[in-house]
Amino acid sequence: MSEEMVFDLIEDDDIEVSGAGKTIETSKSSFKKLKDKEYSTVKEISGPLLVVEKVEKVAYGEVVKIRDPMGKMRLGQVLETHMDKAVIQVFQGTKGLDTELTSVRFLGETMKIPCSPEMLGRVFNGTGRPIDDSPDIIPEIMLDINGAPINPSAREYPKDFIQTGISTIDGLNTLVRGQKLPIFSASGLPHNDLAAQIARQAKVKGQEEEFAVIFCAMGTTAEEANFFVRDFERTGAIERSVLFLNLADDPAIERIIIPRMALTTAEYLAFEKDMHILVILTDMTNYCEALREIAAAREEVPGRRGYPGYMYTDLACNYERAGRIKGKEGSITMIPILTMPDDDITHPIPDLTGYITEGQIVLSRDMYRKAIIPPVNVLPCLSRLMKQGIGEGRTRGDHDQVSNQLYAAYAEGCELRELVAVVGEEALTERDRKYLDFSAIFEERFITQGKDDDRSIEETLGLSWDLLTGIPKDELKKIDEEYIKKFYPRSKK
């Protein structure tokens, strides 16, 4: 049999392995020599990990093909190497594998995903394979899922306003192109509805193009996955979207690679095809749980609440792939969504996320119980890049001052609610009653918004002035007189 025929058999996964510790090898070339070896020296299986002995020249991050006792192939990736040993994470899980009949082949390259404009309108699973009953993607290019860090000196400062159509975001916590703005939610809150609404409605004011959306779901239920697919199809958003879905019953280890696949696709469309991409990642809590599972299997020394000490770095490797690059037309804007365990905003996952990203949108269980949808708790919300994306020429000159006045008035109204619980409403002054009434009306008219209610920024600012007319004019201390004269009387006409 010629060397070419042997190599073709190996490429087609038709080789056979017999005898523990033996390897099969061809001599097609020195470069392919390592790729043509298949090891049956599996020493240990622990959780999602394999430990293989007597390996040669194996590198961190290298892709691995694993043959189970039934002859079926699974994918894996090298997590750690030491001397002649390698630790491999198995993406499809280790169920059915053993140390006697399982064999491993190292492919000599990192994990890549085929990228093409044809990915728009398609749905993929946690390993990047189509699950929408359509043919495989014909790749234009194969890209490493780990991407490449953006040189800080090459970054362009985010400054273009993104209109989501949601007043609590557009008016008070403005999202700008190239920003990372996470949503801090909790179990049972309607963050999926909010994510789908943002994906449908996101656009850049004054420009005709809409965002292409990369939607990545990690550990979601089949019901939630079907909701997103149906919603995108119903509204036509599927035509400008790429969906990556890892279901709750899929191997947890796939949750480590699926956001990297989604972000690699986003980088390709943004920086190679000059598109503006909105990436939605949900749920980052499931991603971090997968990190903890791997760390426990590796018997690493745990950090806060059992999460690995490198979780901050790992999250940053994902989050920092968003942004704009000088000289490139495209951009990547990111909205990670996470559920706070026990509704605790000081938990390590939201805590570390808040350090890396430029603000947060916080959902409240108390507001949800009061039927305020979406239940955005305005007071702890923040968008650090908001001032760069609003103002004259972008939204409107009064935007910044109006948002500050709304925030201050609502904060005072909430403080008075707590005071009323102690002393009663009869102890309030007339001024206090106006602020107390303002907080209730603000929640009812400004925060509360229908799932298909797409408000323009002009509508949001107009509604803001309608609400502010309920406050005496001399209390509007955060707004310049020119804007008060122009907009304050509008609702009294």
Residue pairs with C-beta under 8 A, 6 or more apart in sequence:
3 26
3 27
3 28
4 28
6 26
6 28
6 36
7 26
7 28
7 32
7 36
9 15
10 24
10 26
10 35
10 36
10 38
10 105
13 65
13 67
13 73
15 24
15 38
16 24
17 23
17 24
17 38
17 40
17 67
17 103
18 40
19 40
20 40
20 41
20 100
21 40
21 41
21 54
22 40
23 37
23 38
23 39
23 40
24 36
24 37
24 38
25 33
25 36
25 37
26 32
26 33
26 36
27 33
28 36
31 108
32 108
34 56
34 57
34 106
34 108
35 105
35 106
35 107
35 108
37 56
37 105
37 106
38 67
38 103
38 104
38 105
39 52
39 54
39 55
39 103
39 104
39 105
39 106
40 101
40 102
40 103
40 104
41 52
41 53
41 54
41 55
41 104
42 50
42 51
42 52
42 97
42 98
42 99
42 102
42 103
42 104
43 51
43 52
43 53
43 85
43 99
44 50
44 51
44 99
45 51
45 94
45 97
45 98
45 99
45 102
46 297
47 94
47 293
47 294
47 296
47 297
48 89
48 90
48 93
48 94
48 251
48 252
48 253
48 293
48 294
48 297
49 79
49 87
49 88
49 89
49 90
49 94
49 294
49 297
49 298
50 66
50 76
50 87
50 88
50 90
50 94
50 97
50 102
50 104
51 85
51 86
51 87
51 88
52 85
52 86
52 88
52 104
53 84
53 85
54 84
55 81
55 84
55 85
55 86
55 106
56 84
58 78
58 81
58 86
58 106
59 78
59 81
60 78
60 79
60 80
60 81
61 77
61 78
61 110
61 111
61 146
62 77
62 78
62 106
62 107
62 108
62 109
62 110
63 75
63 76
63 77
63 106
63 107
63 109
63 110
63 111
64 75
64 76
64 77
64 78
64 88
64 104
64 105
64 106
64 107
65 73
65 74
65 75
65 76
65 104
65 105
65 107
66 73
66 74
66 75
66 76
66 88
66 90
66 97
66 102
66 103
66 104
66 105
67 73
67 102
67 103
67 104
67 105
68 74
68 96
68 97
68 101
68 102
69 96
69 97
69 98
69 100
69 101
69 102
70 96
74 90
74 91
74 92
75 90
75 91
75 92
75 111
75 127
76 88
76 89
76 90
76 91
76 104
77 88
77 89
77 91
77 111
77 257
78 86
78 87
78 88
78 106
79 87
79 88
79 89
79 294
79 298
80 86
80 87
80 298
81 87
86 106
87 298
88 104
89 253
89 256
89 294
90 97
90 251
90 253
91 126
91 127
91 251
91 253
91 254
91 257
92 127
92 251
92 253
92 254
93 251
93 253
110 144
110 145
110 146
111 144
111 145
111 146
111 257
112 142
112 143
112 144
112 145
113 128
113 142
113 143
113 145
113 261
113 264
113 265
114 128
114 137
114 138
114 139
114 141
114 142
115 137
115 139
115 140
115 141
115 142
115 143
115 264
115 265
115 268
115 269
115 272
116 137
116 138
116 139
116 140
116 141
117 140
117 269
117 273
118 137
118 138
119 137
119 242
119 265
119 269
120 212
120 239
120 240
120 241
120 242
120 269
121 238
121 239
121 240
121 241
121 242
122 130
122 132
122 134
122 137
122 242
122 243
123 130
123 131
123 132
123 229
123 243
123 244
123 245
124 130
124 131
124 242
124 243
124 244
124 245
124 261
125 131
125 244
125 245
125 246
125 250
125 254
126 244
126 245
126 246
126 250
126 251
126 254
126 255
126 257
126 258
127 254
127 257
128 244
128 261
129 136
130 136
130 137
131 245
141 268
141 272
143 264
143 267
143 268
144 264
145 257
145 260
145 261
145 264
146 260
146 264
146 317
147 260
147 263
147 264
147 267
147 321
149 320
150 320
150 321
150 323
150 325
154 325
154 326
155 323
155 324
155 325
155 326
156 178
156 323
156 324
156 325
156 326
157 324
157 388
158 176
158 177
158 178
158 179
158 323
158 324
158 331
158 333
158 385
158 388
158 389
159 176
159 177
159 385
159 388
159 389
159 394
160 176
160 177
160 178
160 204
160 331
160 389
160 394
161 174
161 175
161 176
161 177
161 204
161 205
161 389
161 390
161 394
161 395
161 457
162 174
162 175
162 176
162 177
162 202
162 203
162 204
162 211
162 278
162 333
162 389
163 170
163 201
163 202
163 203
163 204
163 205
163 456
163 457
164 170
164 175
164 197
164 198
164 201
164 202
165 197
165 201
165 202
165 453
165 454
165 455
165 456
166 194
166 197
166 198
166 201
166 374
166 449
166 455
167 446
167 447
167 449
167 455
167 460
167 463
168 361
168 374
168 376
168 378
168 381
168 446
168 447
168 449
169 175
169 198
169 361
169 376
169 383
170 455
170 457
170 460
171 399
171 402
171 403
171 406
171 446
171 457
171 460
171 461
171 464
172 378
172 381
172 403
172 406
172 407
173 181
173 359
173 361
173 381
173 382
173 383
173 386
174 383
174 385
174 386
174 389
174 390
174 395
174 399
175 181
175 333
175 335
175 383
175 389
176 333
176 383
176 385
176 386
176 388
176 389
177 204
177 276
177 324
177 331
177 333
177 389
178 322
178 323
178 324
178 331
178 332
178 333
179 322
179 333
179 334
179 358
179 359
179 383
179 385
180 319
180 322
180 333
180 334
180 335
180 336
180 356
180 357
180 358
181 333
181 334
181 335
181 357
181 358
181 359
181 360
181 361
181 383
182 284
182 335
182 336
182 337
182 338
182 350
182 353
182 354
182 357
182 359
182 360
182 361
183 191
183 194
183 195
183 335
183 336
183 337
183 338
183 360
183 361
183 362
183 363
184 338
184 340
184 345
184 350
184 353
184 360
184 361
184 362
184 363
185 191
185 337
185 338
185 339
185 340
185 363
186 339
186 340
186 343
186 363
186 365
187 339
188 365
188 368
189 339
189 363
189 365
189 368
189 375
190 363
190 368
190 373
190 374
190 375
191 282
191 337
191 339
191 363
192 224
192 227
192 228
192 282
193 373
193 374
193 451
194 363
194 374
195 215
195 280
195 282
195 335
195 337
196 227
196 228
196 231
196 232
196 451
197 374
197 451
197 452
198 278
198 280
198 335
199 213
199 215
199 232
199 237
199 241
199 278
199 280
200 231
200 232
200 235
200 237
200 454
201 454
202 210
202 211
202 213
202 278
203 209
203 210
203 211
204 211
204 276
205 394
205 395
205 457
209 276
210 240
211 240
211 276
211 277
211 278
211 333
212 240
212 241
212 242
212 269
212 275
212 276
212 277
212 278
213 237
213 240
213 241
213 242
213 277
213 278
213 279
213 280
214 241
214 242
214 244
214 262
214 263
214 265
214 266
214 269
214 277
214 278
214 279
214 280
215 228
215 232
215 241
215 242
215 243
215 244
215 262
215 280
216 243
216 244
216 258
216 259
216 261
216 262
216 279
216 280
216 281
216 282
217 224
217 225
217 228
217 243
217 244
217 245
217 246
217 282
217 283
218 246
218 255
218 258
218 259
218 281
218 282
218 283
218 284
218 286
218 287
218 290
219 246
219 247
219 248
219 252
219 255
219 283
219 286
219 287
219 289
219 290
220 245
220 246
220 247
220 248
220 282
220 283
220 286
221 247
221 248
222 247
222 248
222 249
225 245
225 247
228 243
228 245
229 238
229 243
231 237
232 238
232 241
232 243
242 262
242 265
244 258
244 261
244 262
244 265
246 254
246 255
246 258
252 286
252 289
252 290
252 293
253 290
253 293
253 294
255 286
255 287
255 289
255 290
256 287
256 290
256 291
256 294
259 281
259 287
259 318
260 318
262 279
262 281
263 279
263 318
263 321
263 332
266 277
266 279
266 321
266 332
267 321
267 332
269 275
269 277
269 330
270 276
270 277
270 328
270 330
270 331
270 332
271 325
271 328
271 330
272 330
273 330
274 328
274 329
274 330
275 330
276 330
276 331
276 333
277 330
277 331
277 332
277 333
278 333
278 334
278 335
279 322
279 332
279 333
279 334
279 335
280 334
280 335
280 336
280 337
281 287
281 318
281 334
281 335
281 336
281 337
282 336
282 337
282 338
283 337
283 338
283 339
284 315
284 336
284 337
284 338
284 349
284 353
285 338
285 339
285 340
285 341
285 349
288 307
288 311
288 315
288 348
288 349
291 307
291 308
291 311
291 314
292 302
292 306
292 307
292 308
294 308
295 302
295 307
295 308
296 302
296 306
300 308
300 309
301 309
302 308
302 309
303 309
303 311
303 348
304 348
305 347
305 348
307 348
307 349
308 314
311 348
311 352
312 352
312 355
312 356
315 352
315 353
315 356
316 356
319 334
319 336
319 353
319 356
319 357
320 356
321 332
321 334
322 332
322 333
322 334
323 331
323 332
324 331
324 332
334 357
336 353
336 357
338 349
338 350
338 353
340 347
340 349
340 350
341 347
341 349
343 365
344 350
345 351
345 362
345 380
350 360
353 360
354 360
358 383
358 384
358 385
359 381
359 382
359 383
359 384
359 385
359 386
360 380
360 381
360 382
361 376
361 381
362 376
362 377
362 380
362 381
363 374
363 375
363 376
363 377
364 375
364 376
364 377
365 375
366 375
366 377
367 375
367 376
367 377
367 443
367 447
368 375
370 443
372 443
372 444
372 447
372 448
373 448
373 449
373 451
374 447
374 449
375 447
376 447
378 407
378 410
378 447
379 407
379 410
379 411
379 414
386 400
386 403
387 400
389 395
390 396
390 399
390 400
390 403
391 397
391 399
391 400
395 457
395 461
396 457
396 458
396 461
397 483
398 461
398 479
398 480
398 483
398 486
398 487
399 457
399 461
401 478
401 479
401 480
401 483
402 461
402 464
402 465
402 468
402 479
402 483
403 464
404 478
405 468
405 476
405 477
405 478
405 479
406 442
406 446
406 464
406 467
406 468
408 478
409 435
409 438
409 439
409 442
409 468
409 471
409 475
410 438
410 439
410 442
412 435
412 439
413 435
413 436
413 437
413 438
413 439
413 440
413 442
414 439
416 428
416 432
416 435
416 436
416 439
417 436
417 439
419 427
419 428
420 428
420 436
425 433
425 436
428 436
431 472
431 475
434 470
434 471
434 472
435 471
437 470
438 467
438 470
438 471
441 467
441 470
442 467
445 463
445 466
445 467
446 463
446 464
446 467
449 455
455 463
462 490
465 487
465 488
465 490
465 491
466 490
466 491
468 476
468 488
469 488
469 489
469 490
469 491
469 492
473 484
473 488
476 484
476 488
